[in-house]
Amino acid sequence: MRRTFSIGHRLFLAALFSLTLLGGAFALELREGLVKIVVDESIARFSLYRLVDVAKDRYEPLYFDQDVRTSAVTLSFDGRQYKLGDSADFRQTFARIDGGLAITFQSAFAKVTESLLFARSAESSLADGLRVTITVENVSQRDASIGIRWLVDTSLAEKSGIHFRTPGKERLAAETLFEGTSFEDWVSTPGEVANFMVQFVGQGLDRPDRVHFANWKRLNDAPWAIDASSARNFTLLPYSVNDSALAMYWQPRTVIRGGTLSLTTALGSFSEKGYPPATADSGTSALFSKTVLADKTGGDVQSLVAADLLSVRDLLSRIDLALSGTAAASPDEIASWKKILDLLEERKKGY
């Protein structure tokens, strides 16, 4: 692989853009398209960002990122709750996978894997969100009742007071519960620059049994579910003012010994049509279409340079993945990389 793909090409890419995976003592960072994931290695929780200024490489957090602990996945196992990243019963590991990152929490009774895969919304040609699959394997010696809660500390719309918007309602002004037939397809938190959404209903997604929109502290302090009250807003005096969050619940169900429970949801930049499953036009195929097959004759130079920088970064990520042995590249894929590189090098002469 290293012989087939020249050092010169690799250095050219590195000069155009820095490595997309940064592994420090405390954080992992992955970028693709318009989104960035930053993982706190100490507690294995991630923040999600949207690129809002290509020229300045400036990202906007899509939910609260000043304390990554405020958003968390909780495992319910036979009536006991374990907040992943906090519980001493679990040890965590990280692994690059094709298209993203896998975070694994291992204990003597359960193995939980969060697969974070970069995804494109229906209207986007670049990754602008994630499809996240949480898989729980029952490694105990008996059948078990297993459920998942995912608390997301939303923040973008708190300044405006809108907090949440759905297809059917321009504003959720008070605590709201989605369950049964009351479900809507998605919820968004519109900010001044970025607009965050969580998609609940869609192809390949596992709709939660319930979603509770409420004050963050109220949800965070509860080990599992609490009753919703439409008389409450998103303030809990005197502790938490104008502080909204949402909690998704996949209620406990029986998982046989050695069996698995797998749940998928999507989140990222707002898209009314949501995040469809990945198609064949993804990875190298999508990059080839975006560079070699796309019409680049129009547009200003700054926009073309910005688009090419994103292409370089995505290609670099795919090459690094192949070099690490995580996802081998076929001869056809390597040939596509060379074609993309040749085009980018030629186009760079005109910048």
N, C-alpha and C positions, 0 to 999 in steps of 0.2 A: 504493500500500500504506500509506504513512504517512498519507494523507488518510483512508483507510477506517478505520484503527485509530487511535482518538483518543489524543492526548497524555495526557489525563486517565487513561485506562485504563492506559497504559504507566507513568505515575507511580505509580498505585495499586499495580501489581505490584512496582515497584522499592521502594516503601515497605514492602511486606510481606516482600520477600526480596531480597537483593543479587544482582547479576549472577552467572549460573552459569558463565560462562567468564571466567577471569581471566588476562590475558596480560601477564606481567611479562617482565623481561629473562631470567629463568632458568626459569620454570615456567608450565605451562598447567594449568588445573584445570577439570574438567568434572564436573557432578553430575546425576544423574537417579535418582529414586526413592530407594533405600536405598544406592546406591553412589556412589563418587567416584573419579575418575581424576586423578592428578597426574603430569604429564610433565616430566621434566628436559630442557629444551630443548638444553642443551649436549651431551648424549649421546643424546637421543631415546629414553629408556627410561622406562617408566611404573610407578607403584605403584598398587595397587588397595586401596580402603578400603570398609568396611561401616559404615553408620550404626547405632550401638548405643544412643544416647541422643538422642532427637529434641529434647527440651526444652533440652539443653545443646549441641546440634549437635556431638556428640562421635562421632568415627569411630575404628574399630579397623583397623589395617593387616591385610590378609589374608595377606600374606607379608612377608618382611623388607624394611623401607623405610628403615632408617637409612643405608644406602649403596645407592643405586639401581643401582649398577654390578654388584652381586652376582647379578642376574638378567639374562639376555641371550639374544638370538637370534643364532645363528651360521649364516652361509651357507657351504655347501660348493659351490665352483664349479670344476669340472675338477680336483678333487683338492687345491685350495687352500682354506683356511678364512679367513673374514672375520667377526670379531665386530662386528655392526652397532652403530654408535655409537662404536666405538673406531677402526675402520679409516679411514685417511686416503684410501682409494680411493673413499669414498662421502661425499656431502653429503646432509644431511637437510632435509626441509621438512615442514610441518604444514598440515592443511586440515580445517576443519569439514565434516562430511558429515551427511546426514540420519540421525539416530540415534546419532551419536558423533563419532569423530575418525579421520583417516587420517594415518599417519606414513610418509613415503616416503624411501627411501634410494636415491640415484641414482649410478651409476658408468658408466664407458665400456662395460662389458660386461653389467651387470645392473641392473634396476630392481626394488627390493623394496618392497612396500607392506603395512603392517600396518593393517588396518581394525578399529578397536575399536568395536563396536556394543553399546550397552546392551541387556541381555536380561533377561527374566523367567523364573524357574524355574517348573516345572509347578505348584507350590503357591502362587506369589506373584502378587499383583495389581500389584506395583510392581517396577521394575527392581532386581534384586539380584545381577546378575553381568554377564558379557560373553560375547559370541560373537566370537572373534577370527579373522579370515581373513588369512593371509599369502600374498601373491601375488608370485611371482618371474617377471619377464619377461626372457627371454634377448635382450638387445639387442646381443650380439656378432655377429661375422661368421661364426659356425660353430655347429653343434650342440654342446651342452655337457651334462655330467653335473652335475645340480643336486640338492642336498639341504638340509634345514633341521634344526638342533638348537635346542631351546628349553630353557634352564636356568632353573628357578624355585627361588629360595632360600626354602624354606618355613621357618616359625619358630613358628607358634602352638602346636604340640604338643610343642615341645622341652622345655618346663618339666615337663610330665607324664611325658615319656619314651615316650609312645605313638608319636610321630612320624607314622605313617601308618596309616589304616584303610581297608579296601576292603569291598565287599559280602560277600566270602567270608572275610575275616580281620579280627578285632577289632584286631590289632596286627601291624605288620611290624617285627620286632625286629632285623633284620639287613639287609644289602644284599640287594636283590631286583631281579630283572629280569623285566619283562613282554615277551614276544615270542611269535610264533606262536600256539599255542592256549592259552597261559597267561594271556591278557589278561582283565582284569576291566573293568567298565563305567566305574568311577570310583575316585578315591582322595580321601580327606579328611584334613585335619590339624585335629583338634578342639582349640580353645583354651578358655580360661575363659569368654570372652564370645562371640567370633565363631568360626565354623567354616568353614574354607576347603576348597574342592574343585576338582578338575580332572576334567572329564568326557572320557573317551576314546572312548566308543562311544555313538552316538545318531543320530537322523535329521539328515542334513545335515552330520554331522561326519566328518572324515577321520582314522581311527584311526592313531596313529603306528605305525611298524614295530617300535619297541621303546621301552620306558620303563625307565629305570634309577633306582632309589632308592638313594642312597648318601650318604656324607659330602660336604658341599658343596665343600671344597677339592679333594678327589679328582676330582670331576667338573669343577670350574672350571679346574683346571690342565691338563686334557687338551684338546687342540685339537679332538678329535672324540670317538669312542666308546672306552671301555675295557672290559676284561673284568669281569664281575660275580663277586664272591666271597661266598658265604653265610657264610663264616667271619668276615667283617668286620661291624662294627656302624657306627654313625654318628659315630665318633670317629677322628681321624687324629692320633695323638700324634707330637710334642708341639705340633703347630700348631693343631689344630682339634678342640675337644671338644664332643660332643653337638650336632653341627651338621649337620642333614639338609637334603637338597635332592632334587629330581627333575629328570631330563633326558629330554625327549621327542625322538625321532629319526624323521624322515622321510628314509629313506636315499636317497642319490643315485640319480637316474634320468635318462635322456636326455631333454632338452628341445630341440626343434629350433630353429634360428635363427628369431627372431621369435615363438617359442611361449612359453607361460606354464605355470607350475606353481602351483596354488592349493590351499591347505590350510586347513581350518577346525577350530577346537577351542573348547571352552567352559570357563569358570572363573568362580568367584564364591563366594557363600555356599552352604553345603551344602544340597543338595536331593536326596533319594534318587532322584527321578524325573528329575533333570537339567534341562537347558535346551533345550526344543524350539525349532524355528525360529519366527521371528516370524509372527504371523497377522495377519489384517485388523484384529483388535482390538488395535491397537498405536498409538503416537503419540497424535494428537488423539482418535482413536476410543476408545482405552483411557481417556484422561483424561476424556472426556465421560461414559463409563460409570461411572467412579469418582466423579464429582462430581454431575452432573445426574441420572443414572439410579439412583444408589445410595441406599439407605435411610440417612439420617443422623439419624433421630429418637432412636436410642438411643446409649448410650455417654457417658462423662464429657466435660466441656467441654475439658479439656486434651488428650485424645486427638483430639477433633474438630479443634481448632486445629492440632495437629501434623500431622494428615492433610491439612488445607487448605494448610498451609505447603508441604508436599511437592508438592501439586497446583499451587500458584502457581509454585514453582520450575520444575517440568516444563513448564508452559505458557509461562513466560518464556523458557525455553531454545528452545522451538519457535518463538516469535515472533522472537527474535533471529536464528534460523537463516533465517527467511523474509526478514527485513529485510536480512540480509547478501547475499541473492541466491543462497545455496547451495541452498535447497529452497523453491521458490515455493509459496505457499498458494492453494488454490482458494477461490472464493466460499463454497462450503459449509463449508470448514474455518474461514474467517474468521467465518462465522455461528455455528459451534460455539464458537469462542473467546469471542464476545460473550455467548453463553448461559452459558458457564462463569463468565465474569467477573460477569455479573449475579447469578448464584446466590451466588458467593463474597462479593460486596459485600453482598448481603442477609443472608447468614448471619453476616457479620462484626458486624452490629448486635447479635447475641445473645451475643457473647463477653464 
